[in-house]
Amino acid sequence: MDMVICISMILCVIGGVNWGLWGMAKFDLVAALCGGNEKPIARLVYSLVGVSAVIQLLSMLEVIGSAS
């Protein structure tokens, strides 16, 4: 499970950088690397980032719950 948490954290960082680039420069790095945001590989990356965010959220809630 630690490997899943680690990979999901990396994907969340990638997603955060991508959103930051979009917000500051209207540049979508994932779309640029994948040939467009409608390409299946780009949609896969976006989906994996979203799932990773949910995994991180659940992990955070687990830590908060165990601290109580």
C-alpha positions as a Python dict, from the first residue, in 0.01 Angstrom:
ca = {
    (1, 'M'): (0, 0, 0),
    (2, 'D'): (291, 236, 65),
    (3, 'M'): (390, 212, -303),
    (4, 'V'): (36, 308, -409),
    (5, 'I'): (46, 611, -177),
    (6, 'C'): (388, 711, -311),
    (7, 'I'): (282, 680, -677),
    (8, 'S'): (-41, 866, -611),
    (9, 'M'): (154, 1148, -445),
    (10, 'I'): (380, 1178, -750),
    (11, 'L'): (76, 1189, -979),
    (12, 'C'): (-85, 1456, -759),
    (13, 'V'): (231, 1666, -787),
    (14, 'I'): (225, 1624, -1166),
    (15, 'G'): (-140, 1730, -1167),
    (16, 'G'): (-65, 2029, -945),
    (17, 'V'): (218, 2143, -1169),
    (18, 'N'): (-6, 2103, -1473),
    (19, 'W'): (-282, 2311, -1310),
    (20, 'G'): (-27, 2573, -1207),
    (21, 'L'): (103, 2599, -1562),
    (22, 'W'): (-252, 2628, -1690),
    (23, 'G'): (-339, 2899, -1439),
    (24, 'M'): (-26, 3106, -1498),
    (25, 'A'): (39, 3054, -1869),
    (26, 'K'): (-265, 2872, -2014),
    (27, 'F'): (-28, 2587, -2099),
    (28, 'D'): (-144, 2227, -2055),
    (29, 'L'): (174, 2020, -2020),
    (30, 'V'): (-11, 1687, -2032),
    (31, 'A'): (-188, 1784, -2354),
    (32, 'A'): (139, 1910, -2504),
    (33, 'L'): (320, 1585, -2422),
    (34, 'C'): (32, 1362, -2533),
    (35, 'G'): (-66, 1541, -2854),
    (36, 'G'): (-385, 1703, -2726),
    (37, 'N'): (-618, 1679, -2431),
    (38, 'E'): (-867, 1455, -2613),
    (39, 'K'): (-612, 1183, -2690),
    (40, 'P'): (-669, 859, -2498),
    (41, 'I'): (-328, 877, -2329),
    (42, 'A'): (-397, 1231, -2204),
    (43, 'R'): (-738, 1126, -2074),
    (44, 'L'): (-569, 833, -1898),
    (45, 'V'): (-319, 1067, -1731),
    (46, 'Y'): (-599, 1304, -1622),
    (47, 'S'): (-797, 1007, -1486),
    (48, 'L'): (-498, 868, -1297),
    (49, 'V'): (-433, 1209, -1142),
    (50, 'G'): (-797, 1225, -1031),
    (51, 'V'): (-790, 876, -880),
    (52, 'S'): (-461, 964, -711),
    (53, 'A'): (-622, 1268, -551),
    (54, 'V'): (-896, 1046, -407),
    (55, 'I'): (-634, 802, -275),
    (56, 'Q'): (-446, 1090, -111),
    (57, 'L'): (-769, 1224, 40),
    (58, 'L'): (-856, 883, 186),
    (59, 'S'): (-502, 846, 319),
    (60, 'M'): (-523, 1190, 481),
    (61, 'L'): (-860, 1109, 640),
    (62, 'E'): (-717, 782, 773),
    (63, 'V'): (-429, 969, 939),
    (64, 'I'): (-666, 1229, 1084),
    (65, 'G'): (-897, 955, 1211),
    (66, 'S'): (-616, 762, 1378),
    (67, 'A'): (-488, 1079, 1549),
    (68, 'S'): (-821, 1137, 1723),
}
